[in-house]
Amino acid sequence: MNKLKEYRKTRGITQKKLSIRCGISIVTLSKIETIKNYDVSKKTMIKIAKALDTTVQELFFSDEEEENKNE
């Protein structure tokens, strides 16, 4: 989930601040950012996307779709 980390950092938000906004632990947020196939619930994806002022699609899925189109 490198894109999540990029979005967070470009907005100047720390993991701690984002985890508080989303109501998830820093450990969970860190796992989402670093583990490629981490199983994130739909509810958590929505919370994170809202906190970063973007969409779930853009934050979690847009790169995968581009990769699939290029294959």
Secondary structure, 3 states (H helix, E strand, C coil): CHHHHHHHHHCCCCHHHHHHHHCCCHHHHHHHHHCCCCCCCHHHHHHHHHHCCCCHHHHHHHHHHHHHHCC
